[in-house]
Amino acid sequence: MPVDVHVTTAWSDTCLARADRRAVGHIFFALVVLGVVLVIGWIWLTVLSVPVVLELAAPGLRHFLTRRGTVALVERFPWRPVSVSFVAGRRIGRQAYLRVADSEMNLRLPELPERARVLVRHTGRIWIAGPDERGRVVAMTRGLAFLTRGRVIDR
């Protein structure tokens, strides 16, 4: 196994472990909020807090529901660096739309925190595994332990 492949595999394992910890943190925070609301004991506050708690837990739940597919994509496809730039005017919350250089495809990443945005904007590069036949990819940054699933979309 070439050294670069080993380093990339080790880095992707680090990124996946960090994503697992981040997902557990989202779920734990949502459960703490629910616990505080239940301690207050007002039934109307409890009912109104359920959508908020689900929204707080959603990133963690999404990660664990798609983790098996993420690992399968990483094992099936080799990591390769791609040059990217942000698509102007297409930012919705934490979603990111990235234009891949020398390609007719864009990438939609459902979650890209601001630190990762700054890194991608500065380097102009991410590492991807995929896409598979359904257009799913796994995107990873170098220098910041961040890994997420995404999808290839037409320009």
N, CA and C atoms as an extended XYZ file, in Angstrom:
465
Properties=species:S:1:pos:R:3:atomname:S:1:resname:S:1:resid:I:1 pbc="F F F"
N         0.851       -1.181        0.000 N   MET     1
C         0.000        0.000        0.000 CA  MET     1
C         0.893        1.239        0.000 C   MET     1
N         0.717        2.149       -0.957 N   PRO     2
C         1.524        3.366       -0.974 CA  PRO     2
C         1.298        4.206        0.284 C   PRO     2
N         2.324        4.967        0.622 N   VAL     3
C         2.268        5.772        1.842 CA  VAL     3
C         1.119        6.765        1.795 C   VAL     3
N         0.889        7.415        0.635 N   ASP     4
C        -0.168        8.414        0.523 CA  ASP     4
C        -1.548        7.812        0.786 C   ASP     4
N        -1.766        6.591        0.299 N   VAL     5
C        -3.047        5.927        0.531 CA  VAL     5
C        -3.215        5.619        2.011 C   VAL     5
N        -2.126        5.174        2.668 N   HIS     6
C        -2.192        4.879        4.096 CA  HIS     6
C        -2.486        6.137        4.905 C   HIS     6
N        -1.806        7.237        4.556 N   VAL     7
C        -2.042        8.502        5.260 CA  VAL     7
C        -3.477        8.968        5.052 C   VAL     7
N        -3.972        8.865        3.822 N   THR     8
C        -5.339        9.284        3.528 CA  THR     8
C        -6.336        8.419        4.279 C   THR     8
N        -6.096        7.114        4.343 N   THR     9
C        -6.990        6.215        5.078 CA  THR     9
C        -6.965        6.537        6.563 C   THR     9
N        -5.779        6.770        7.105 N   ALA    10
C        -5.681        7.122        8.523 CA  ALA    10
C        -6.398        8.447        8.805 C   ALA    10
N        -6.237        9.410        7.892 N   TRP    11
C        -6.902       10.704        8.084 CA  TRP    11
C        -8.414       10.561        7.987 C   TRP    11
N        -8.898        9.733        7.051 N   SER    12
C       -10.350        9.548        6.937 CA  SER    12
C       -10.898        8.847        8.175 C   SER    12
N       -10.132        7.931        8.773 N   ASP    13
C       -10.555        7.308       10.033 CA  ASP    13
C       -10.637        8.347       11.149 C   ASP    13
N        -9.669        9.255       11.185 N   THR    14
C        -9.697       10.341       12.175 CA  THR    14
C       -10.917       11.232       11.960 C   THR    14
N       -11.194       11.566       10.701 N   CYS    15
C       -12.346       12.415       10.389 CA  CYS    15
C       -13.653       11.720       10.758 C   CYS    15
N       -13.754       10.418       10.506 N   LEU    16
C       -14.966        9.680       10.837 CA  LEU    16
C       -15.164        9.603       12.350 C   LEU    16
N       -14.074        9.397       13.081 N   ALA    17
C       -14.175        9.380       14.548 CA  ALA    17
C       -14.615       10.744       15.075 C   ALA    17
N       -14.094       11.814       14.489 N   ARG    18
C       -14.499       13.160       14.900 CA  ARG    18
C       -15.975       13.398       14.574 C   ARG    18
N       -16.430       12.914       13.416 N   ALA    19
C       -17.846       13.052       13.047 CA  ALA    19
C       -18.735       12.277       14.014 C   ALA    19
N       -18.279       11.101       14.449 N   ASP    20
C       -19.034       10.329       15.442 CA  ASP    20
C       -19.166       11.108       16.748 C   ASP    20
N       -18.064       11.696       17.209 N   ARG    21
C       -18.111       12.473       18.458 CA  ARG    21
C       -19.007       13.701       18.317 C   ARG    21
N       -18.938       14.357       17.165 N   ARG    22
C       -19.783       15.530       16.940 CA  ARG    22
C       -21.254       15.138       16.928 C   ARG    22
N       -21.581       13.982       16.335 N   ALA    23
C       -22.966       13.510       16.290 CA  ALA    23
C       -23.470       13.165       17.688 C   ALA    23
N       -22.636       12.518       18.479 N   VAL    24
C       -23.026       12.206       19.864 CA  VAL    24
C       -23.252       13.500       20.642 C   VAL    24
N       -22.432       14.512       20.393 N   GLY    25
C       -22.609       15.799       21.056 CA  GLY    25
C       -23.936       16.449       20.715 C   GLY    25
N       -24.346       16.387       19.451 N   HIS    26
C       -25.651       16.940       19.051 CA  HIS    26
C       -26.792       16.226       19.778 C   HIS    26
N       -26.726       14.909       19.801 N   ILE    27
C       -27.795       14.131       20.437 CA  ILE    27
C       -27.804       14.371       21.944 C   ILE    27
N       -26.627       14.409       22.565 N   PHE    28
C       -26.546       14.643       24.003 CA  PHE    28
C       -27.103       16.019       24.365 C   PHE    28
N       -26.754       17.041       23.588 N   PHE    29
C       -27.260       18.382       23.868 CA  PHE    29
C       -28.781       18.427       23.753 C   PHE    29
N       -29.328       17.748       22.745 N   ALA    30
C       -30.785       17.699       22.586 CA  ALA    30
C       -31.442       17.011       23.776 C   ALA    30
N       -30.834       15.947       24.278 N   LEU    31
C       -31.390       15.249       25.439 CA  LEU    31
C       -31.305       16.103       26.709 C   LEU    31
N       -30.239       16.886       26.839 N   VAL    32
C       -30.125       17.799       27.990 CA  VAL    32
C       -31.227       18.852       27.932 C   VAL    32
N       -31.455       19.406       26.743 N   VAL    33
C       -32.528       20.398       26.594 CA  VAL    33
C       -33.874       19.777       26.943 C   VAL    33
N       -34.125       18.563       26.463 N   LEU    34
C       -35.374       17.874       26.789 CA  LEU    34
C       -35.475       17.619       28.285 C   LEU    34
N       -34.378       17.238       28.919 N   GLY    35
C       -34.381       17.018       30.366 CA  GLY    35
C       -34.704       18.279       31.139 C   GLY    35
N       -34.139       19.408       30.727 N   VAL    36
C       -34.429       20.686       31.394 CA  VAL    36
C       -35.905       21.037       31.245 C   VAL    36
N       -36.435       20.829       30.064 N   VAL    37
C       -37.853       21.131       29.830 CA  VAL    37
C       -38.737       20.223       30.684 C   VAL    37
N       -38.381       18.954       30.789 N   LEU    38
C       -39.177       18.031       31.604 CA  LEU    38
C       -39.097       18.370       33.088 C   LEU    38
N       -37.934       18.864       33.545 N   VAL    39
C       -37.793       19.265       34.943 CA  VAL    39
C       -38.679       20.471       35.245 C   VAL    39
N       -38.800       21.377       34.298 N   ILE    40
C       -39.678       22.540       34.489 CA  ILE    40
C       -41.108       22.071       34.691 C   ILE    40
N       -41.522       21.066       33.936 N   GLY    41
C       -42.791       20.404       34.194 CA  GLY    41
C       -44.034       21.036       33.597 C   GLY    41
N       -43.911       22.022       32.771 N   TRP    42
C       -45.083       22.611       32.143 CA  TRP    42
C       -45.409       21.815       30.895 C   TRP    42
N       -46.588       21.286       30.818 N   ILE    43
C       -46.955       20.411       29.715 CA  ILE    43
C       -46.919       21.135       28.369 C   ILE    43
N       -47.362       22.380       28.334 N   TRP    44
C       -47.363       23.111       27.071 CA  TRP    44
C       -45.937       23.386       26.612 C   TRP    44
N       -45.003       23.626       27.543 N   LEU    45
C       -43.603       23.845       27.182 CA  LEU    45
C       -42.987       22.548       26.655 C   LEU    45
N       -43.370       21.440       27.257 N   THR    46
C       -42.873       20.137       26.799 CA  THR    46
C       -43.344       19.859       25.377 C   THR    46
N       -44.608       20.100       25.114 N   VAL    47
C       -45.153       19.855       23.777 CA  VAL    47
C       -44.488       20.763       22.741 C   VAL    47
N       -44.298       22.025       23.091 N   LEU    48
C       -43.681       22.960       22.146 CA  LEU    48
C       -42.188       22.692       21.940 C   LEU    48
N       -41.543       22.039       22.896 N   SER    49
C       -40.096       21.821       22.792 CA  SER    49
C       -39.729       20.602       21.944 C   SER    49
N       -40.676       19.715       21.681 N   VAL    50
C       -40.353       18.499       20.925 CA  VAL    50
C       -39.776       18.818       19.542 C   VAL    50
N       -40.366       19.715       18.744 N   PRO    51
C       -39.739       20.024       17.445 CA  PRO    51
C       -38.345       20.647       17.588 C   PRO    51
N       -38.146       21.448       18.614 N   VAL    52
C       -36.833       22.065       18.830 CA  VAL    52
C       -35.802       20.992       19.179 C   VAL    52
N       -36.185       20.072       20.041 N   VAL    53
C       -35.276       18.992       20.430 CA  VAL    53
C       -34.930       18.127       19.219 C   VAL    53
N       -35.906       17.823       18.397 N   LEU    54
C       -35.634       17.033       17.189 CA  LEU    54
C       -34.713       17.783       16.233 C   LEU    54
N       -34.901       19.080       16.113 N   GLU    55
C       -34.036       19.883       15.244 CA  GLU    55
C       -32.603       19.919       15.781 C   GLU    55
N       -32.453       19.980       17.098 N   LEU    56
C       -31.118       19.965       17.692 CA  LEU    56
C       -30.431       18.612       17.495 C   LEU    56
N       -31.188       17.537       17.536 N   ALA    57
C       -30.624       16.200       17.400 CA  ALA    57
C       -30.460       15.768       15.944 C   ALA    57
N       -31.068       16.472       15.010 N   ALA    58
C       -31.093       16.044       13.603 CA  ALA    58
C       -29.704       15.797       13.000 C   ALA    58
N       -28.707       16.674       13.197 N   PRO    59
C       -27.394       16.376       12.590 CA  PRO    59
C       -26.793       15.070       13.105 C   PRO    59
N       -26.927       14.807       14.382 N   GLY    60
C       -26.397       13.565       14.942 CA  GLY    60
C       -27.151       12.349       14.448 C   GLY    60
N       -28.470       12.458       14.402 N   LEU    61
C       -29.279       11.339       13.906 CA  LEU    61
C       -28.990       11.068       12.435 C   LEU    61
N       -28.861       12.133       11.633 N   ARG    62
C       -28.550       11.977       10.207 CA  ARG    62
C       -27.210       11.270       10.036 C   ARG    62
N       -26.235       11.639       10.845 N   HIS    63
C       -24.916       11.014       10.739 CA  HIS    63
C       -24.998        9.512       11.018 C   HIS    63
N       -25.655        9.134       12.110 N   PHE    64
C       -25.695        7.717       12.454 CA  PHE    64
C       -26.574        6.902       11.512 C   PHE    64
N       -27.595        7.526       10.921 N   LEU    65
C       -28.418        6.812        9.951 CA  LEU    65
C       -27.683        6.579        8.628 C   LEU    65
N       -26.746        7.451        8.286 N   THR    66
C       -26.019        7.317        7.020 CA  THR    66
C       -24.593        6.815        7.206 C   THR    66
N       -24.198        6.471        8.411 N   ARG    67
C       -22.809        6.088        8.684 CA  ARG    67
C       -22.394        4.838        7.910 C   ARG    67
N       -23.246        3.836        7.874 N   ARG    68
C       -22.905        2.596        7.177 CA  ARG    68
C       -22.652        2.864        5.686 C   ARG    68
N       -23.497        3.679        5.071 N   GLY    69
C       -23.296        4.030        3.667 CA  GLY    69
C       -22.037        4.851        3.452 C   GLY    69
N       -21.712        5.711        4.417 N   THR    70
C       -20.486        6.507        4.329 CA  THR    70
C       -19.271        5.600        4.354 C   THR    70
N       -19.244        4.673        5.283 N   VAL    71
C       -18.118        3.743        5.381 CA  VAL    71
C       -18.018        2.884        4.119 C   VAL    71
N       -19.154        2.462        3.578 N   ALA    72
C       -19.144        1.658        2.347 CA  ALA    72
C       -18.567        2.448        1.179 C   ALA    72
N       -18.926        3.723        1.061 N   LEU    73
C       -18.374        4.557       -0.012 CA  LEU    73
C       -16.868        4.741        0.150 C   LEU    73
N       -16.424        4.955        1.383 N   VAL    74
C       -14.995        5.152        1.639 CA  VAL    74
C       -14.219        3.883        1.307 C   VAL    74
N       -14.782        2.720        1.609 N   GLU    75
C       -14.100        1.461        1.318 CA  GLU    75
C       -14.139        1.128       -0.177 C   GLU    75
N       -15.179        1.557       -0.860 N   ARG    76
C       -15.360        1.189       -2.274 CA  ARG    76
C       -14.578        2.082       -3.231 C   ARG    76
N       -14.476        3.372       -2.925 N   PHE    77
C       -13.837        4.324       -3.830 CA  PHE    77
C       -12.577        4.903       -3.191 C   PHE    77
N       -11.540        5.125       -4.009 N   PRO    78
C       -10.332        5.758       -3.458 CA  PRO    78
C       -10.548        7.258       -3.250 C   PRO    78
N        -9.820        7.821       -2.315 N   TRP    79
C        -9.863        9.262       -2.094 CA  TRP    79
C        -9.114        9.948       -3.219 C   TRP    79
N        -9.660       11.060       -3.692 N   ARG    80
C        -8.963       11.844       -4.706 CA  ARG    80
C        -9.221       13.324       -4.444 C   ARG    80
N        -8.193       14.145       -4.605 N   PRO    81
C        -8.387       15.577       -4.395 CA  PRO    81
C        -9.064       16.208       -5.611 C   PRO    81
N        -9.957       17.147       -5.356 N   VAL    82
C       -10.600       17.903       -6.429 CA  VAL    82
C       -10.551       19.380       -6.078 C   VAL    82
N       -10.384       20.195       -7.104 N   SER    83
C       -10.408       21.646       -6.919 CA  SER    83
C       -11.862       22.103       -6.969 C   SER    83
N       -12.251       22.907       -6.002 N   VAL    84
C       -13.635       23.351       -5.906 CA  VAL    84
C       -13.691       24.846       -5.595 C   VAL    84
N       -14.842       25.412       -5.892 N   SER    85
C       -15.155       26.784       -5.482 CA  SER    85
C       -16.630       26.823       -5.103 C   SER    85
N       -16.998       27.759       -4.271 N   PHE    86
C       -18.382       27.865       -3.842 CA  PHE    86
C       -19.238       28.459       -4.950 C   PHE    86
N       -20.440       27.932       -5.103 N   VAL    87
C       -21.396       28.464       -6.063 CA  VAL    87
C       -22.026       29.701       -5.426 C   VAL    87
N       -21.898       30.833       -6.083 N   ALA    88
C       -22.406       32.094       -5.524 CA  ALA    88
C       -23.921       32.068       -5.408 C   ALA    88
N       -24.425       32.533       -4.270 N   GLY    89
C       -25.862       32.670       -4.069 CA  GLY    89
C       -26.595       31.387       -3.753 C   GLY    89
N       -25.897       30.302       -3.478 N   ARG    90
C       -26.562       29.023       -3.238 CA  ARG    90
C       -26.365       28.530       -1.807 C   ARG    90
N       -26.127       29.414       -0.865 N   ARG    91
C       -25.949       28.997        0.520 CA  ARG    91
C       -27.277       29.039        1.240 C   ARG    91
N       -27.659       27.899        1.811 N   ILE    92
C       -28.887       27.812        2.596 CA  ILE    92
C       -28.505       27.196        3.933 C   ILE    92
N       -28.412       28.016        4.969 N   GLY    93
C       -28.013       27.505        6.279 CA  GLY    93
C       -26.607       26.948        6.238 C   GLY    93
N       -26.453       25.707        6.699 N   ARG    94
C       -25.143       25.067        6.720 CA  ARG    94
C       -24.859       24.269        5.450 C   ARG    94
N       -25.804       24.261        4.507 N   GLN    95
C       -25.569       23.565        3.237 CA  GLN    95
C       -24.533       24.309        2.420 C   GLN    95
N       -23.820       23.554        1.594 N   ALA    96
C       -22.846       24.169        0.701 CA  ALA    96
C       -22.992       23.573       -0.685 C   ALA    96
N       -22.915       24.421       -1.686 N   TYR    97
C       -22.895       23.993       -3.069 CA  TYR    97
C       -21.518       24.335       -3.619 C   TYR    97
N       -20.807       23.325       -4.097 N   LEU    98
C       -19.449       23.501       -4.579 CA  LEU    98
C       -19.374       23.171       -6.065 C   LEU    98
N       -18.724       24.034       -6.826 N   ARG    99
C       -18.488       23.798       -8.252 CA  ARG    99
C       -17.141       23.094       -8.375 C   ARG    99
N       -17.142       21.938       -9.030 N   VAL   100
C       -15.919       21.173       -9.224 CA  VAL   100
C       -15.242       21.657      -10.503 C   VAL   100
N       -13.967       22.032      -10.385 N   ALA   101
C       -13.223       22.536      -11.546 CA  ALA   101
C       -13.055       21.428      -12.581 C   ALA   101
N       -13.071       21.801      -13.842 N   ASP   102
C       -12.891       20.874      -14.966 CA  ASP   102
C       -13.913       19.748      -14.971 C   ASP   102
N       -15.123       20.054      -14.549 N   SER   103
C       -16.173       19.036      -14.514 CA  SER   103
C       -17.514       19.714      -14.738 C   SER   103
N       -18.470       18.936      -15.148 N   GLU   104
C       -19.825       19.436      -15.339 CA  GLU   104
C       -20.701       19.179      -14.119 C   GLU   104
N       -20.094       18.912      -12.977 N   MET   105
C       -20.905       18.601      -11.806 CA  MET   105
C       -20.651       19.590      -10.678 C   MET   105
N       -21.670       19.727       -9.856 N   ASN   106
C       -21.567       20.450       -8.601 CA  ASN   106
C       -21.769       19.451       -7.478 C   ASN   106
N       -21.298       19.790       -6.303 N   LEU   107
C       -21.512       18.969       -5.121 CA  LEU   107
C       -22.414       19.718       -4.156 C   LEU   107
N       -23.376       19.012       -3.582 N   ARG   108
C       -24.199       19.585       -2.516 CA  ARG   108
C       -23.847       18.852       -1.242 C   ARG   108
N       -23.331       19.599       -0.274 N   LEU   109
C       -22.999       19.042        1.028 CA  LEU   109
C       -24.022       19.560        2.024 C   LEU   109
N       -24.758       18.671        2.694 N   PRO   110
C       -25.834       19.129        3.573 CA  PRO   110
C       -25.347       19.867        4.806 C   PRO   110
N       -24.091       19.648        5.192 N   GLU   111
C       -23.593       20.332        6.370 CA  GLU   111
C       -22.120       20.643        6.179 C   GLU   111
N       -21.795       21.917        6.216 N   LEU   112
C       -20.406       22.357        6.120 CA  LEU   112
C       -20.242       23.526        7.085 C   LEU   112
N       -19.646       23.277        8.266 N   PRO   113
C       -19.513       24.361        9.246 CA  PRO   113
C       -18.574       25.464        8.756 C   PRO   113
N       -18.633       26.580        9.421 N   GLU   114
C       -17.903       27.763        8.971 CA  GLU   114
C       -16.390       27.535        8.937 C   GLU   114
N       -15.837       26.808        9.903 N   ARG   115
C       -14.389       26.547        9.889 CA  ARG   115
C       -13.988       25.770        8.635 C   ARG   115
N       -14.804       24.796        8.257 N   ALA   116
C       -14.508       24.030        7.045 CA  ALA   116
C       -14.696       24.891        5.801 C   ALA   116
N       -15.678       25.794        5.810 N   ARG   117
C       -15.873       26.715        4.682 CA  ARG   117
C       -14.641       27.590        4.474 C   ARG   117
N       -14.107       28.105        5.570 N   VAL   118
C       -12.925       28.963        5.475 CA  VAL   118
C       -11.747       28.175        4.901 C   VAL   118
N       -11.576       26.936        5.372 N   LEU   119
C       -10.486       26.108        4.869 CA  LEU   119
C       -10.656       25.805        3.383 C   LEU   119
N       -11.863       25.436        2.976 N   VAL   120
C       -12.110       25.133        1.559 CA  VAL   120
C       -11.937       26.383        0.714 C   VAL   120
N       -12.407       27.515        1.199 N   ARG   121
C       -12.249       28.770        0.455 CA  ARG   121
C       -10.771       29.122        0.308 C   ARG   121
N        -9.981       28.860        1.362 N   HIS   122
C        -8.556       29.193        1.344 CA  HIS   122
C        -7.759       28.239        0.449 C   HIS   122
N        -8.011       26.935        0.569 N   THR   123
C        -7.229       25.955       -0.194 CA  THR   123
C        -7.812       25.691       -1.574 C   THR   123
N        -9.139       25.822       -1.715 N   GLY   124
C        -9.788       25.525       -2.981 CA  GLY   124
C        -9.801       24.048       -3.309 C   GLY   124
N        -9.695       23.203       -2.286 N   ARG   125
C        -9.577       21.766       -2.524 CA  ARG   125
C       -10.273       20.973       -1.419 C   ARG   125
N       -10.943       19.914       -1.834 N   ILE   126
C       -11.447       18.908       -0.900 CA  ILE   126
C       -11.073       17.542       -1.471 C   ILE   126
N       -11.201       16.532       -0.658 N   TRP   127
C       -10.967       15.154       -1.075 CA  TRP   127
C       -12.321       14.471       -1.114 C   TRP   127
N       -12.579       13.722       -2.185 N   ILE   128
C       -13.850       13.012       -2.276 CA  ILE   128
C       -13.607       11.532       -2.560 C   ILE   128
N       -14.548       10.725       -2.093 N   ALA   129
C       -14.617        9.307       -2.435 CA  ALA   129
C       -15.956        9.122       -3.133 C   ALA   129
N       -15.928        8.637       -4.344 N   GLY   130
C       -17.154        8.482       -5.111 CA  GLY   130
C       -17.067        9.339       -6.354 C   GLY   130
N       -18.133        9.566       -7.018 N   PRO   131
C       -19.522        9.240       -6.699 CA  PRO   131
C       -19.884        7.812       -7.116 C   PRO   131
N       -20.916        7.294       -6.461 N   ASP   132
C       -21.441        5.991       -6.851 CA  ASP   132
C       -22.497        6.188       -7.935 C   ASP   132
N       -23.190        5.126       -8.289 N   GLU   133
C       -24.168        5.198       -9.376 CA  GLU   133
C       -25.368        6.078       -9.032 C   GLU   133
N       -25.595        6.344       -7.747 N   ARG   134
C       -26.700        7.217       -7.336 CA  ARG   134
C       -26.250        8.649       -7.059 C   ARG   134
N       -24.981        8.945       -7.333 N   GLY   135
C       -24.490       10.306       -7.181 CA  GLY   135
C       -24.035       10.668       -5.780 C   GLY   135
N       -23.897        9.703       -4.885 N   ARG   136
C       -23.478        9.987       -3.514 CA  ARG   136
C       -21.962       10.036       -3.423 C   ARG   136
N       -21.461       10.977       -2.663 N   VAL   137
C       -20.023       11.117       -2.430 CA  VAL   137
C       -19.788       11.317       -0.937 C   VAL   137
N       -18.554       11.098       -0.537 N   VAL   138
C       -18.102       11.459        0.797 CA  VAL   138
C       -17.027       12.511        0.599 C   VAL   138
N       -17.154       13.630        1.284 N   ALA   139
C       -16.196       14.727        1.154 CA  ALA   139
C       -15.429       14.887        2.455 C   ALA   139
N       -14.140       15.194        2.319 N   MET   140
C       -13.264       15.324        3.478 CA  MET   140
C       -12.329       16.500        3.245 C   MET   140
N       -11.985       17.193        4.309 N   THR   141
C       -11.016       18.274        4.222 CA  THR   141
C        -9.695       17.802        4.815 C   THR   141
N        -8.615       18.384        4.338 N   ARG   142
C        -7.297       18.117        4.914 CA  ARG   142
C        -6.926       19.322        5.760 C   ARG   142
N        -6.418       19.073        6.948 N   GLY   143
C        -6.041       20.155        7.837 CA  GLY   143
C        -7.090       20.427        8.892 C   GLY   143
N        -8.307       19.975        8.682 N   LEU   144
C        -9.396       20.078        9.650 CA  LEU   144
C       -10.159       18.770        9.565 C   LEU   144
N       -10.252       18.078       10.688 N   ALA   145
C       -10.876       16.752       10.692 CA  ALA   145
C       -12.377       16.883       10.477 C   ALA   145
N       -12.788       16.926        9.214 N   PHE   146
C       -14.198       17.055        8.879 CA  PHE   146
C       -14.515       16.135        7.710 C   PHE   146
N       -15.600       15.363        7.848 N   LEU   147
C       -16.029       14.425        6.819 CA  LEU   147
C       -17.547       14.444        6.787 C   LEU   147
N       -18.129       14.478        5.569 N   THR   148
C       -19.578       14.485        5.442 CA  THR   148
C       -19.998       13.819        4.133 C   THR   148
N       -21.233       13.358        4.099 N   ARG   149
C       -21.793       12.816        2.864 CA  ARG   149
C       -22.331       13.961        2.026 C   ARG   149
N       -22.347       13.768        0.736 N   GLY   150
C       -22.888       14.759       -0.173 CA  GLY   150
C       -23.486       14.087       -1.382 C   GLY   150
N       -23.873       14.892       -2.340 N   ARG   151
C       -24.498       14.370       -3.555 CA  ARG   151
C       -24.042       15.203       -4.745 C   ARG   151
N       -23.852       14.518       -5.858 N   VAL   152
C       -23.525       15.190       -7.114 CA  VAL   152
C       -24.818       15.699       -7.723 C   VAL   152
N       -24.825       16.952       -8.136 N   ILE   153
C       -26.002       17.535       -8.777 CA  ILE   153
C       -25.561       18.163      -10.091 C   ILE   153
N       -26.508       18.307      -11.010 N   ASP   154
C       -26.212       18.938      -12.294 CA  ASP   154
C       -26.114       20.444      -12.120 C   ASP   154
N       -25.300       21.048      -12.944 N   ARG   155
C       -25.139       22.512      -12.878 CA  ARG   155
C       -26.362       23.209      -13.348 C   ARG   155
